[in-house]
Every structure is written in C-alpha cells, then in structure tokens.
C-alpha cells in the first residue's frame, strides 16, 4: 500500500471483537476503545473484509509523543485498507470493527496487538510499546472479501477472480463513493490484494484463496 499505510503493515491474523456504542470505553481482546463521536445515522457499520477510508494519528502511551499522522502522508489523503486481513496491525483491525462513517474513536492497543517485543525502529516505536490511536472514519465500502462482492466480481461465475475483474470492481466502488483520493490508490490496493491472496501465483484468486466460504463475513 502507500507510504503512510505501509508504516502500519504487519501480517498478523485477525482477532475480531465488537466495540460498544456510545461515549464509554470498551475492552475488545485487550484493546481499549473510546467512542469520541458517534453520528446519529450510524450505517453501515464496518466488518471484516470491508474497504475503509480513514485518517488516524498514532501516539506512544508512555510519553504521548506522536509517531504517525496520516494527514502528513500522501498529500494528506485518508488511507484506504481492507479491514481484518492484516493490512494494519492486529489492534487496529480489532479497534475499527463495527465503526460507522463519521465516527471518531480513541483506542489504546497493547504491545501484543501492535509491534510486540521487537518494536518497529523505522516507525520510531520502541519494544513493548503500548500505542494510542485517534481515528476518524470517512467511508465503509464492501470490500473484495465479502461473499456478495466476490459474486459480483466473478462475472463469469468460475469461482476465481482475475486481475481485470477485481480492477473493475475497485473502480466501480470508488466511483460510487465519490471521494477524492490519490491516483495511485487503485493500483496499490489491487497489487496488495494479489500479493496477499494469490498463493499459487497463477494470476487468479480462487474462492478458497480468498477464504470466502470459511467465514460468513467473507
């Protein structure tokens, strides 16, 4: 993905749990979630496999210093990523479940769901660091991992997705969303999808490779 999103890439499995609506704080698999703002019309709510568009700032809990700000990356464009598939650290995959467009959250993520004992020197994150993120979510789109989306993409019904099929699907989703975004977003997301899912390297992503039949959300 882009430079800003790549800071948070870590291929970890999802540990999903819902956040509690309202202004309180909820614990989800060790992640503390505080809802700062909840729109009156809270729909759709994000789920695993959705394509999200968000801004977020990252802070070290130990001293409050900021180590990341999406608004200073990629000309200030919000970041696009697929939720729950390891494109961001595990704690963010958890923290952004059941979140709606316009919602703002402050989340606290323990080291075990962030960068653990090794830390992340390039991102100025020390070992065993607890992280705090302030998140503003702008859009929730059906990502290419939902069953519905898989069937929509699979135009010829052969149970596998070509690069052309996924490319066209992303273009249609972006057009429906109507948000301004960096021109490179489409190619970056497309390349990332194939990198993480075309396990046999045949240029197609099968239903098994996308795991759509093993999880209802997918």
C-alpha positions, 0 to 999 in steps of 0.5 A: 500500500502507500507510504503512510499505510505501509508504516502500519503493515504487519501480517498478523491474523485477525482477532475480531471483537465488537466495540460498544456504542456510545461515549464509554470505553470498551475492552475488545481482546485487550484493546481499549476503545473510546467512542469520541463521536458517534453520528446519529445515522450510524450505517453501515457499520464496518466488518471484516473484509470491508474497504475503509477510508480513514485518517488516524494519528498514532501516539506512544502511551508512555510519553504521548509523543506522536509517531504517525499522522496520516494527514502528513502522508500522501498529500494528506489523503485518508488511507484506504485498507481492507479491514481484518486481513492484516493490512494494519496491525492486529489492534487496529483491525480489532479497534475499527470493527463495527465503526460507522462513517463519521465516527471518531474513536480513541483506542489504546492497543497493547504491545501484543496487538501492535509491534510486540517485543521487537518494536518497529525502529523505522516507525520510531516505536520502541519494544513493548510499546503500548500505542494510542490511536485517534481515528476518524472514519470517512467511508465503509465500502464492501470490500473484495472479501465479502461473499456478495462482492466476490459474486459480483466480481466473478462475472463469469461465475468460475469461482476465481477472480482475475486481475481485470475483474477485481480492477473493475470492481475497485473502480466501480466502488470508488466511483460510487463513493465519490471521494477524492483520493490519490491516483495511485490508490487503485493500483496499490490496493489491487497489487496488495490484494494479489500479493496477499491472496494469490498463493499459487501465483497463477494470476487468479484468486480462487474462492478458497484463496480468498477464504470466502466460504470459511467465514460468513463475513467473507 
